[in-house]
Amino acid sequence: MRAEPIDILTLERHAEAAEALLKAMANRSRLMVLCVLHDGEFSVGELNARIPLSQSALSQHLATLRRAGLVTTRRAAQTVYYRLSDRVASALITVLHDHFCGRVPAAEPGKVS
């Protein structure tokens, strides 16, 4: 038995939210930041030690992720700490990590496995 079809306005709102999330994530550097933050909370300096970006580029990517609601900050004295705050983004990072970095062999670029 099929569930009731979703109305087009609801579908459009859901698609718009998914599009915004994917746009914020659809950058190699931001994906690397999200992968690191998936392991916990890090300062900008700690992130910079793990990700090969200039500090200004890293700050710009963090600002994009913060505006999109994917990360939040916590200040301790002079240090700002970042952590992943969106559960959907966290779930997507888990799937991407498992596929590309974990137990499932990665597909060749451009090919679906």
N, C-alpha and C positions, 0 to 999 in steps of 0.2 A: 504494500500500500504506500503510495506517495504522500509526502508531506504537502501541505498547502504551499502553492507557489508564493515566493516572496514578491511583494509589490515593487514596482519599478523605482519608486522614490527611495525606498529603503535600500534596494540594491545599489542605486546610484550613490547614496551616502556611504555605504560600506565600501564600495569600490574607490570612492574618493579618499577615505581614510587609509585604505590599503596602499593606494598610489602615493600618498604623502609619506607613509612609512618607508616604502620601497625607494622613493626618491632620496630620502635622507640617508638611506643605507647604501645606495647605488654609487659608491665611490670606493676605490681600492683602499685608500688611506683611512677612510671612515670605517670600513669593514675591519681593518687591522686594529683600529682603536677599540671598536666594539668587541672584537675577539679578546683583546687584552682585558678590557673591563668586565668581560664575562667571568673572569677569574677572581674578581674582587674590586676593591676600591684602590685607586692610585692617584698620586699627585701628578701635576703636569711634568715635573722633573722625572718621576718614575716612568711615566708613559714615554717621555722623550728618550729615555735610556733604552726602551724596548722597541720603539718604532723609529725608523730612519727618516725623520722629517725635521725641518727647521722648527724652532720653537714657535715662530710666527705662523707657519703653516699648520702646525698641530693645534695652536690656539684657535685658528679659523675653523678647523674641522670640529673641534670641541664646541665652539659657539653654534655651529650648524646643528650638531646633535642635541645641544641644550635647547635651542629654539624649537626643534622638532619634538621635544619632550622625551627623547630616548635616554638622556643622561641627566643626572642631578649633581649638584655640588654641595660640598660641606667645607667650611673654612675653619682652620685651626691655626690661630695666630696669623702668620704671613702666608701659610700654605693653603692652597685650594685643592681639595680632593674631589675626584670624579668617580661616579659609579653608574652602572646601568640601572635605569629606573623603569623601563617599559617591559612588561612581561611578554608581550608578543615579539618584540625585538629580541629579547633573550631567548625565546623558543626558536626563532628563526636562526639566530647565531648558533644555537646548539645543533640544529639540523645541518647548517652549512659546515660547521666544524666537523661533525661526524662524517659528512660526505667528502669534504676536501682535505681534512687534516687528520681524521681519525681512522676508524676501522673499515670504512667503505672505500675501496679504491676510487680515486677521482677520475672522472671522464676526461677525455681529451677535450681541449677547448673547442667549442662549437658542436660537440657531439653530446647527445643525451644518452646516459647509460641505462 
